[in-house]
Amino acid sequence: MPQQSVKLGFLGQFKLYPVYWQLLVMLGIGLVYYAIFCYGPMYGLQIAFKDYIFRLKITGSP
């Protein structure tokens, strides 16, 4: 008799996460670090390509 595969569904897949919670924490710290120090400064670089108006700040300038 062939074995039937059991589908966990969308929420059933999250049952495996408690097993690897230390790995997920380390991965999360790395992703946050990368986002802050690699992509964060790019927000300020847009001022070089804008017609900056001090009164409107970076996001309001055309």
Contacts in CASP RR format, 6 or more apart in sequence:
PFRMAT RR
TARGET T0000
AUTHOR 0000-0000-0000
METHOD contacts of the structure
MODEL  1
MPQQSVKLGFLGQFKLYPVYWQLLVMLGIGLVYYAIFCYGPMYGLQIAFK
DYIFRLKITGSP
8 15 0 8 1.000
17 24 0 8 1.000
43 58 0 8 1.000
44 58 0 8 1.000
46 58 0 8 1.000
47 58 0 8 1.000
47 61 0 8 1.000
50 58 0 8 1.000
50 61 0 8 1.000
50 62 0 8 1.000
51 61 0 8 1.000
51 62 0 8 1.000
52 58 0 8 1.000
52 61 0 8 1.000
53 60 0 8 1.000
53 61 0 8 1.000
53 62 0 8 1.000
END
